[in-house]
Every structure is written in C-alpha cells, then in structure tokens.
Amino acid sequence: MMISKSAATEIITDYCLLLEKQTEGFTRDQLLETVQFLYRNTKNEKKDGWDETPEIELGEDMKTLFLRLPDKRLEKITTENFKVCVDYVELIESKRNEKAC
C-alpha cells in the first residue's frame, strides 16, 4: 500500500519528535535527515543500495522507536546506536557530494 507524501511527512515529523525525547545531543537537522533515510529504507526504497541499513519501527506503546537490524532483531534506539546511524547518513551524504563535484 502506497502512503501519501503528506502522510509520510507527518510520520517522519512524529518520529523526530519521539527521538528528541528518546535521545540526546542531536540537532533537529541530524534527526530529520537520519529519520528520512531510515524511513525510506523501511519502505523498501533502498535507492542508495545500502542493504545492511537498519529500518526504523514504532513500538507497540506508540512512544518508543526501534531499529530493525538486518538480522531482524529489534533494538531500542538509544543515543549511542542512533549516533552510528547519524554518522552513517553523514558519510553517505559526503560521498554523494564528492561524486557531484
């Protein structure tokens, strides 16, 4: 089922708000860029060919976000494991910028 762009934007915004409470030390831009990347990956739009990227998933309590790892395990998002995701997305962006130059 395809979801509308406005619905996807709302989900991403909600995820960012949840992550502001669940993690510490990230700018809103970092949260937004990383959540957009993980959400796109979750919706099987792996445009970058990064098949080992975790997916983002909302917990049953509707308040907690998890990473679904490539081996299908769920791991609650913490400041530490989200930092790895942020660094990964920043690395991909820097590689894209190198190719564009």
Disulfide bonds with the S-S distance in Angstrom:
none
